[in-house]
């Protein structure tokens, strides 16, 4: 069959031999066909399935049992995962169910989770994203393959070029059985409204609209990749957590594109067009000595000097962790501190055996004297003079002996605790948490 040749080709192109595949199995037509196709063409790629039990339908238990029976008849391992969906989510029930479902996919041990989205789904997604005004990245719609955020799992959609009619024809020829989701008949949700009400009108007037929309999505994906490439030329960091240089010489359009790509890199939601313009102006046009903090969807965009950073960490209240001379100290959200054994520098090693050592955050009023016969200085002034960014000042760990500050990252060691020449020393290094 032509559809089997297609799936065999996509598997050969995307999934290396020996790599495990898990099919997201709802029990509906599309996912049942996908499971059958992969089972017949996966060759030496281990196959399993997962059914996400949302608990939203009175028939949810029956759907799970149908999936169990299907997989048992084929000798395919199936996991049924029950999830709790927030019915009152401000994002809507569809989005909440999707988030719960993708959290299950992200936790899978398999390298690939295959989903049965097809060309009709892609066309609907393009129209929905256009109507929501999501921009090029949104109308690029669903990619065939993508890595899930914060997970080692990749989502694989091998049917994006296949119309649903072809899937139904295949299912009938193969004698496959599937279940029908009764909620598909309701036009309460946006996608169902588009499918049940708008799509038939478009079919009557523009028979090839789905094909055209899917083609547009592919072209938008190319345009989006080019915009990301331009952002890299303009200074987009290569990895999450790195700072962005606020290049005021860029045109307004390139600044906005760069900031949009920077937010996407760091997993931040996309702001509206007006909000993006406002953020771009404040972050790129600020005076060098300005300290800009912009709240955005639970994150904070901070500009200090010519650097922009996205903060997630909210350090609430005081914290304290004892130190007993260990060379590696894990400070959780505050990063870690490594002590290297050295000679004649750093902290005098013998003093680490004394009681009363601990790490803590800034409380205000700390003072430090890093050179003998020099006056003590406030830590606040030392940090400002050393141009330590505000986001690092707020989360950096300080080393105390009793109530006395002994070491501050980027600043140095209290002179009374400094290692004499020729003696064993410990050189501390703060390992920041991204």
C-alpha positions as CSV (number, residue, x, y, z in Angstrom):
1,X,0.0,0.0,0.0
2,X,1.1,3.6,-0.6
3,X,0.5,4.5,3.0
4,X,2.8,1.7,4.2
5,X,5.5,2.8,1.9
6,X,5.2,6.3,3.3
7,X,5.5,5.2,6.9
8,X,8.4,2.9,6.1
9,X,10.2,5.8,4.5
10,X,9.5,8.2,7.4
11,X,10.7,5.6,9.9
12,X,13.9,5.0,7.9
13,X,14.5,8.8,7.6
14,X,13.8,9.7,11.2
15,X,14.2,6.8,13.6
16,X,17.5,5.0,13.7
17,X,17.5,1.2,13.7
18,X,17.2,-0.2,17.2
19,X,15.7,3.0,18.7
20,X,12.5,2.4,20.7
21,X,9.1,3.8,19.7
22,X,6.0,4.4,21.8
23,X,2.7,5.2,20.1
24,X,0.4,7.6,21.8
25,X,-2.8,5.5,21.5
26,X,-6.2,7.1,22.1
27,X,-8.1,4.3,20.6
28,X,-9.6,6.5,17.8
29,X,-9.2,5.9,14.1
30,X,-6.0,7.9,13.6
31,X,-3.9,6.4,16.4
32,X,-5.2,2.8,15.7
33,X,-4.0,3.2,12.1
34,X,-0.7,4.6,13.2
35,X,-0.1,1.7,15.6
36,X,-0.9,-0.8,12.9
37,X,1.3,0.9,10.4
38,X,4.3,1.1,12.7
39,X,3.8,-2.4,13.9
40,X,4.0,-3.7,10.3
41,X,7.0,-1.5,9.3
42,X,9.0,-0.9,12.5
43,X,11.5,-3.7,11.6
44,X,14.0,-3.9,14.5
45,X,12.7,-0.8,16.4
46,X,11.1,-1.9,19.7
47,X,7.4,-0.9,19.9
48,X,5.2,0.0,22.8
49,X,2.1,2.2,23.4
50,X,0.7,4.5,26.0
51,X,-2.9,5.5,26.6
52,X,-3.6,8.7,28.6
53,X,-6.7,8.3,30.7
54,X,-8.0,11.9,31.2
55,X,-11.1,10.9,33.1
56,X,-13.1,13.6,31.3
57,X,-15.6,11.3,29.5
58,X,-18.0,8.8,31.0
59,X,-16.6,6.3,28.5
60,X,-13.0,6.9,29.4
61,X,-12.7,3.5,31.1
62,X,-14.1,1.7,28.1
63,X,-11.6,3.5,25.8
64,X,-8.7,2.3,28.0
65,X,-10.1,-1.3,27.9
66,X,-10.4,-1.1,24.1
67,X,-6.7,-0.1,23.9
68,X,-5.7,-2.9,26.2
69,X,-7.5,-5.4,24.1
70,X,-6.0,-4.1,20.8
71,X,-2.4,-4.2,22.2
72,X,-2.9,-7.6,23.8
73,X,-4.0,-9.0,20.5
74,X,-0.8,-7.9,18.9
75,X,1.6,-8.5,21.7
76,X,2.4,-4.8,22.2
77,X,3.1,-3.6,25.7
78,X,0.7,-0.9,26.8
79,X,0.8,1.5,29.7
80,X,-2.5,3.2,30.8
81,X,-1.6,6.5,32.5
82,X,-4.3,8.3,34.5
83,X,-3.9,12.0,34.8
84,X,-5.7,14.8,36.6
85,X,-6.9,17.6,34.3
86,X,-7.6,21.1,35.7
87,X,-11.1,21.7,34.5
88,X,-10.9,25.4,35.7
89,X,-7.6,26.1,34.0
90,X,-7.5,29.7,32.7
91,X,-6.0,28.3,29.4
92,X,-9.1,26.2,28.8
93,X,-10.0,22.5,29.2
94,X,-8.4,21.5,25.8
95,X,-5.1,23.1,26.7
96,X,-5.1,21.6,30.2
97,X,-5.7,18.1,28.9
98,X,-3.0,18.6,26.3
99,X,-0.5,19.7,29.0
100,X,-1.3,16.6,31.1
101,X,-1.0,14.4,28.1
102,X,2.4,15.8,27.0
103,X,3.7,15.5,30.6
104,X,3.1,11.8,30.3
105,X,4.9,11.7,26.9
106,X,7.9,13.5,28.4
107,X,8.2,10.9,31.2
108,X,8.4,8.0,28.8
109,X,11.6,5.8,28.7
110,X,11.4,5.4,24.9
111,X,13.4,7.6,22.7
112,X,10.4,8.4,20.4
113,X,6.7,9.0,21.1
114,X,4.8,8.8,17.8
115,X,1.5,10.7,17.4
116,X,-1.1,10.3,14.7
117,X,-1.6,14.0,13.7
118,X,-2.4,14.1,10.0
119,X,-2.8,16.7,7.3
120,X,-6.3,17.7,8.3
121,X,-5.1,18.3,11.9
122,X,-2.3,20.4,10.5
123,X,-4.6,22.5,8.4
124,X,-6.9,23.1,11.4
125,X,-4.0,24.1,13.5
126,X,-2.8,26.7,10.9
127,X,-6.2,28.3,10.8
128,X,-6.6,28.4,14.6
129,X,-3.1,29.9,15.0
130,X,-3.8,32.5,12.4
131,X,-7.1,33.5,14.1
132,X,-5.2,33.7,17.4
133,X,-2.6,36.0,16.0
134,X,0.4,33.9,17.1
135,X,2.8,34.9,14.4
136,X,5.1,32.9,12.1
137,X,6.2,30.5,14.8
138,X,2.6,29.7,15.6
139,X,1.4,29.2,12.0
140,X,4.4,27.0,11.3
141,X,2.2,24.6,13.3
142,X,3.3,21.1,14.1
143,X,6.7,19.8,13.1
144,X,7.3,16.2,12.1
145,X,9.9,15.7,14.7
146,X,10.7,17.8,17.8
147,X,12.3,17.3,21.2
148,X,10.1,17.8,24.3
149,X,11.2,20.5,26.6
150,X,13.3,19.3,29.5
151,X,13.1,15.6,28.4
152,X,15.1,13.1,26.3
153,X,11.9,12.2,24.4
154,X,11.2,13.3,20.8
155,X,7.7,13.7,19.4
156,X,7.4,12.1,15.9
157,X,4.4,12.8,13.6
158,X,4.9,10.7,10.5
159,X,1.4,11.3,9.1
160,X,1.4,15.1,8.7
161,X,1.4,14.8,4.9
162,X,-1.5,12.2,4.9
163,X,-5.2,13.2,4.6
164,X,-7.5,11.7,7.1
165,X,-9.5,10.1,4.3
166,X,-6.5,8.0,3.5
167,X,-6.3,6.8,7.1
168,X,-10.0,5.8,7.0
169,X,-9.5,4.0,3.7
170,X,-6.6,2.1,5.1
171,X,-8.5,1.1,8.3
172,X,-11.4,-0.3,6.3
173,X,-9.1,-2.3,4.0
174,X,-7.3,-3.7,7.0
175,X,-10.5,-4.4,9.0
176,X,-9.4,-2.3,11.9
177,X,-11.8,-1.3,14.7
178,X,-11.7,1.9,16.7
179,X,-13.7,4.0,19.1
180,X,-15.4,7.3,18.5
181,X,-15.0,10.1,21.0
182,X,-18.5,11.5,21.6
183,X,-17.1,14.9,22.4
184,X,-16.0,15.3,18.7
185,X,-19.7,16.0,17.9
186,X,-19.8,19.0,20.1
187,X,-18.7,22.4,18.7
188,X,-18.1,23.9,22.1
189,X,-14.3,23.9,21.7
190,X,-12.6,26.0,19.0
191,X,-11.0,23.1,17.1
192,X,-14.3,21.2,17.0
193,X,-16.1,24.3,15.9
194,X,-13.7,24.7,13.0
195,X,-13.9,21.0,12.1
196,X,-17.7,20.7,12.4
197,X,-18.9,24.1,11.2
198,X,-16.2,26.0,9.3
199,X,-14.5,23.2,7.5
200,X,-17.6,22.0,5.6
201,X,-18.2,25.5,4.3
202,X,-14.6,25.7,3.1
203,X,-14.9,22.2,1.5
204,X,-17.8,23.3,-0.5
205,X,-16.0,26.4,-1.8
206,X,-12.3,25.6,-1.7
207,X,-11.9,21.8,-1.9
208,X,-8.1,21.9,-1.6
209,X,-7.9,24.3,1.4
210,X,-6.4,21.7,3.7
211,X,-3.6,20.9,1.3
212,X,-2.9,24.7,0.9
213,X,-2.9,25.3,4.6
214,X,-0.5,22.5,5.2
215,X,1.8,23.8,2.5
216,X,1.7,27.2,4.1
217,X,2.7,25.7,7.4
218,X,5.8,24.1,5.8
219,X,6.8,27.5,4.3
220,X,6.1,29.3,7.6
221,X,8.4,26.7,9.2
222,X,11.2,27.6,6.8
223,X,10.6,31.4,7.4
224,X,10.7,30.8,11.1
225,X,14.0,28.9,10.8
226,X,15.4,31.9,8.8
227,X,14.3,34.3,11.5
228,X,16.0,32.2,14.1
229,X,19.1,32.2,12.0
230,X,19.0,36.0,11.8
231,X,18.6,36.2,15.6
232,X,21.7,34.1,15.9
233,X,23.6,36.5,13.7
234,X,22.3,39.4,15.9
235,X,23.6,37.8,19.1
236,X,21.1,35.1,20.3
237,X,22.9,32.9,22.8
238,X,23.4,29.3,22.0
239,X,22.0,27.8,25.2
240,X,19.3,28.6,27.7
241,X,20.3,30.6,30.7
242,X,23.0,32.7,28.9
243,X,22.7,36.4,28.8
244,X,21.7,38.5,25.8
245,X,23.7,41.6,24.7
246,X,21.2,44.5,24.2
247,X,22.5,45.7,20.8
248,X,20.8,49.1,20.4
249,X,22.3,49.4,16.9
250,X,19.8,46.9,15.5
251,X,16.7,48.0,13.7
252,X,13.4,47.9,15.7
253,X,12.3,44.9,13.7
254,X,15.5,43.0,14.3
255,X,15.5,43.8,18.0
256,X,11.9,42.5,18.3
257,X,12.9,39.3,16.4
258,X,15.9,38.8,18.6
259,X,14.0,39.3,21.8
260,X,11.2,36.9,20.6
261,X,13.9,34.3,19.8
262,X,15.5,34.9,23.2
263,X,12.2,34.3,25.0
264,X,11.5,31.2,23.0
265,X,15.0,29.8,23.8
266,X,14.3,30.2,27.5
267,X,10.9,28.6,27.3
268,X,9.0,31.8,27.9
269,X,5.5,32.3,26.5
270,X,5.2,34.7,23.6
271,X,3.9,38.2,24.5
272,X,1.4,40.0,22.4
273,X,2.7,42.3,19.6
274,X,2.1,45.4,21.7
275,X,3.7,43.9,24.8
276,X,6.7,42.7,22.7
277,X,7.2,46.2,21.3
278,X,7.0,47.7,24.8
279,X,9.5,45.1,26.2
280,X,11.9,45.7,23.3
281,X,11.9,49.4,23.8
282,X,12.6,49.2,27.6
283,X,15.2,46.5,27.4
284,X,17.2,47.8,24.3
285,X,16.8,51.6,24.8
286,X,17.6,51.9,28.5
287,X,20.5,54.0,29.8
288,X,23.6,52.0,30.6
289,X,23.2,52.7,34.3
290,X,19.5,51.7,34.4
291,X,18.4,48.6,36.2
292,X,15.3,47.3,34.3
293,X,13.1,44.5,35.5
294,X,10.1,43.5,33.5
295,X,7.6,40.8,34.7
296,X,6.3,38.5,32.0
297,X,4.2,35.3,32.6
298,X,5.9,34.4,35.9
299,X,9.4,35.2,34.6
300,X,11.4,38.4,35.0
301,X,13.5,40.0,32.2
302,X,16.3,41.9,33.7
303,X,18.7,44.3,32.1
304,X,21.9,45.4,33.8
305,X,24.4,47.5,31.9
306,X,24.2,46.0,28.4
307,X,23.1,42.5,29.3
308,X,19.6,41.0,29.4
309,X,18.8,37.9,31.5
310,X,15.7,35.9,32.2
311,X,15.1,35.0,35.8
312,X,13.0,32.1,37.1
313,X,14.2,31.7,40.6
314,X,12.3,33.3,43.3
315,X,14.4,33.0,46.5
316,X,11.9,33.5,49.3
317,X,13.2,34.2,52.9
318,X,16.5,33.5,54.6
319,X,18.4,30.2,54.0
320,X,21.4,28.6,55.8
321,X,23.4,25.5,55.1
322,X,26.2,24.2,57.4
323,X,29.7,23.5,56.0
324,X,32.0,21.0,57.6
325,X,35.0,21.3,55.2
326,X,33.5,19.3,52.3
327,X,35.2,19.9,48.9
328,X,31.8,19.8,47.1
329,X,28.8,21.6,48.5
330,X,25.4,21.3,46.8
331,X,23.3,24.4,47.6
332,X,20.2,23.4,45.6
333,X,18.7,26.5,43.8
334,X,21.8,28.5,44.8
335,X,24.1,26.4,42.8
336,X,27.1,24.6,44.2
337,X,30.5,25.5,45.7
338,X,33.7,23.6,44.8
339,X,36.9,23.9,47.0
340,X,40.2,23.1,45.2
341,X,43.2,22.1,47.3
342,X,45.9,24.7,46.6
343,X,49.1,26.0,48.2
344,X,49.5,29.5,49.6
345,X,46.2,30.9,48.4
346,X,42.5,30.8,49.1
347,X,41.1,30.1,52.5
348,X,43.5,28.7,55.1
349,X,42.6,25.0,55.1
350,X,43.3,24.4,58.8
351,X,40.5,26.8,59.8
352,X,37.9,24.8,58.0
353,X,38.0,22.3,60.9
354,X,36.8,24.9,63.3
355,X,33.1,24.8,64.2
356,X,30.5,27.4,63.1
357,X,30.9,27.5,59.3
358,X,27.9,27.9,57.1
359,X,26.6,29.2,53.8
360,X,23.8,31.7,53.6
361,X,22.4,34.4,51.3
362,X,22.7,38.2,51.7
363,X,20.8,39.7,54.6
364,X,22.1,43.2,54.3
365,X,24.9,45.0,56.1
366,X,27.6,42.4,55.4
367,X,31.2,43.7,55.4
368,X,34.4,42.3,54.0
369,X,38.1,43.2,54.1
370,X,40.0,41.5,51.2
371,X,43.4,43.1,51.8
372,X,45.4,43.4,55.0
373,X,45.7,46.9,56.5
374,X,42.7,48.1,54.5
375,X,39.4,49.1,56.0
376,X,36.4,46.8,55.8
377,X,33.9,47.6,53.0
378,X,30.2,46.9,52.7
379,X,29.5,44.0,50.5
380,X,26.9,46.1,48.6
381,X,29.6,48.6,47.5
382,X,32.0,45.8,46.6
383,X,29.5,44.1,44.4
384,X,28.5,47.3,42.7
385,X,32.2,48.3,42.0
386,X,32.9,44.8,40.7
387,X,29.9,45.1,38.3
388,X,28.2,41.9,39.6
389,X,24.8,41.8,38.0
390,X,21.8,42.1,40.3
391,X,20.5,38.6,39.5
392,X,23.8,37.2,40.8
393,X,23.9,39.3,43.9
394,X,20.4,38.0,44.9
395,X,21.2,34.3,44.6
396,X,25.0,34.1,45.3
397,X,26.0,32.0,48.4
398,X,28.1,33.6,51.0
399,X,30.5,31.7,53.4
400,X,30.3,32.7,57.0
401,X,32.3,31.7,60.1
402,X,29.9,32.3,62.9
403,X,28.4,35.7,62.0
404,X,31.5,36.9,60.2
405,X,31.5,37.0,56.4
406,X,34.6,35.1,55.1
407,X,34.0,34.7,51.4
408,X,31.9,36.2,48.6
409,X,32.0,35.0,45.0
410,X,33.5,37.5,42.6
411,X,34.8,39.6,45.6
412,X,37.3,37.4,47.6
413,X,38.2,36.1,51.0
414,X,38.3,38.0,54.3
415,X,42.0,38.9,54.9
416,X,42.1,37.4,58.4
417,X,41.2,34.0,56.9
418,X,43.5,34.2,53.9
419,X,46.0,31.3,53.5
420,X,49.6,32.2,54.3
421,X,52.4,31.6,51.8
422,X,53.5,27.9,51.8
423,X,50.4,26.7,53.8
424,X,47.6,24.4,52.6
425,X,44.7,26.4,51.2
426,X,41.2,25.9,49.8
427,X,40.2,27.9,46.8
428,X,36.4,28.2,46.5
429,X,34.5,28.5,43.2
430,X,30.8,29.2,42.9
431,X,29.1,27.0,40.3
432,X,26.0,28.9,39.2
433,X,22.7,27.1,38.6
434,X,21.4,27.9,35.1
